[in-house]
Amino acid sequence: MVKALSEHWNSIFIKTEDTKMGWYEKSATQTLELLNLIPEWKKSTLFLAGAGTSMLCDDLAKTEATLVLNDISNEALERTKVRLGEKSKQINWLCQDIAEPVHGLNLKIDIWIDRAVLHFLTAESDIDGYFENLRSLLKVRGYAILAEFSEKGAQKCAGLDVHRYSLQELTTRLGEAFTLITHFEYTYVMPSGDPRPYLYTLYKKEA
Ligand SMILES: C[S@@+](CC[C@H](N)C(=O)[O-])C[C@H]1O[C@@H](n2cnc3c(N)ncnc32)[C@H](O)[C@@H]1O
């Protein structure tokens, strides 16, 4: 199942140019807007749940932050590594299904960042596994940025069904240890011109 999923994503990354991906952003402006609300984020340890080939990686690699870039697709990670060149050597790379317990990471995370990854998990056990990872890897007083298809969003993406989120559902699934700092809705326009409504959220782990 994990193999089939990684092959699905690999085949997308093999056959599609970055700028043609249905989620391509020249600049991850909304994610950076939320990061800029977090004190000292440029010196923190950041975990990207599904980094893909996001240009956000380049912006983060220019800071003093310690980066952990995860993705289920080794093709996406390889492409990002090549683009980052020398800087890629300072990055912690992981190629894992984020619904499964994360292995081989000896770091605790200050900031968990997810744009358009969680919403691809549709089985309840996978969603639970994702939130288990988030809760266990994130330090107390750490932050989570979750940007997912909103309830107004599309029902499919990249040929897969998605699970769309309300603010209430994200808050409930994170649990009582998390406080909502801020949130906003943002409609991303795909390279094809189609609108994709997202819900952007920033939470703090208080305990
Ligand atoms: C829509 S893309 C978003 C990529 C990136 N976050 C961005 O904003 O450009 C979804 C990414 O999540 C990865 N992904 C999908 N399911 C995953 C899983 N179960 N575990 C880890 N990564 C996954 C895909 O390979 C892909 O890179």
The ligand as an ORCA input file, in Angstrom:
! r2SCAN-3c Opt
* xyz 0 1
  C       0.109     18.390     -3.165
  S       1.762     17.992     -2.859
  C       2.294     19.344     -1.823
  C       3.792     19.455     -1.771
  C       4.299     20.648     -0.937
  N       3.855     20.559      0.440
  C       3.852     21.936     -1.556
  O       3.099     22.689     -0.936
  O       4.293     22.197     -2.697
  C       1.601     16.664     -1.694
  C       2.957     16.107     -1.266
  O       2.756     15.193     -0.191
  C       3.474     14.007     -0.444
  N       2.731     12.939      0.235
  C       1.526     12.431     -0.097
  N       1.133     11.493      0.779
  C       2.132     11.407      1.697
  C       2.334     10.601      2.849
  N       1.417      9.703      3.233
  N       3.479     10.779      3.562
  C       4.401     11.693      3.184
  N       4.276     12.464      2.084
  C       3.149     12.327      1.349
  C       3.508     13.892     -1.957
  O       4.546     13.084     -2.434
  C       3.660     15.353     -2.361
  O       5.013     15.737     -2.406
*
